[in-house]
Amino acid sequence: MKRKHQKTLELIFSHTVSSNIAWRDIEALLGELGATIEEHEGARVLVRLFGDRRVCHRPHPSPMTDKGAVASLRAWLNENGVRP
């Protein structure tokens, strides 16, 4: 895994949930893990990873992901054995 993706993963798993993670960095990390990402209506994106499908909302107008989305992503990654 590239250092940039490792850093994003560390931010996702930081002890206080971070709200300083750009959505494009999360998408890049998911792509590195083997996810396919499909654009849907509005700001929705479909992420297929770990044999599972998740619908996420791309943040707007700010590019930063909110704490709730980061916590949800952390739980999903943790359930599937992805940790920093």
N, C-alpha and C positions, 0 to 999 in steps of 0.2 A: 504494500500500500504506500502510495506517495506520502511524503511528509505533510503536505497541505491537507490531505484527507484525514490523516492521523490527528492533526491538530483540530479539525472540525469534530471528529469523534470525541476527542478529549473535552471539547467545549460542551458537547451534548451531555456527557456524563459528569460534568463538573458538579460539585456538591450543592451549590446554589444554582438553580436553573437559570441559564443564561438567556438573555434576550438580545445578545449582540451577534447572532449568527445570521449571515445573509442566506436567503433562500437558495441562491445559485450555488453556494458552497454545499448545502445539504443535498441538492440535486446531484451535484458532482460526486459526493460521497456515495449516494445511493447507486449511481451509475457504476462506480468503482466496485461496489458489492455485487453487481450483476443485475440491477433492477432495469426494467423497461419503464419508461415514463411516457404517457400519452396525454396530449392536451385534450381537454374537454371544455364544456361551456364555461364562459366567464373565466374565473381564476382557478377553476378546478383542474387538477391533474390526477390521473390514475397511475398509481405506482404498483407494479407487479414485482414482488420479491419474496423469497422464501416459500413459494407456492401459495402465496396470499395476495389479495388485492386490497389496496387502501386508496381511498379518495382523499386527497389533501387539497387545501386551498392555498394558492400562492398569495403571499401577503402583498397588499397594496394600500396606499400609495408608497408606503415605506418598504424597502427591500428586506428588512429585518424580520425574522420569524419570532412570533410571540412565545411567551413562556409556556403556555398551555400546549401548543403544538410541539415544542421541544420536549416537554415531559412525555407526551404521547409517543413521540418518535423514540425517545430513550427506552420506554417500556417495550415497544415493539422490537427494537434491536436487542434488548436484553433477553427477551423471551426466546430469541433465535440465536443466542450465543455470541452476539457481536458485542465486544467490549474493547475499550482502549488497551 
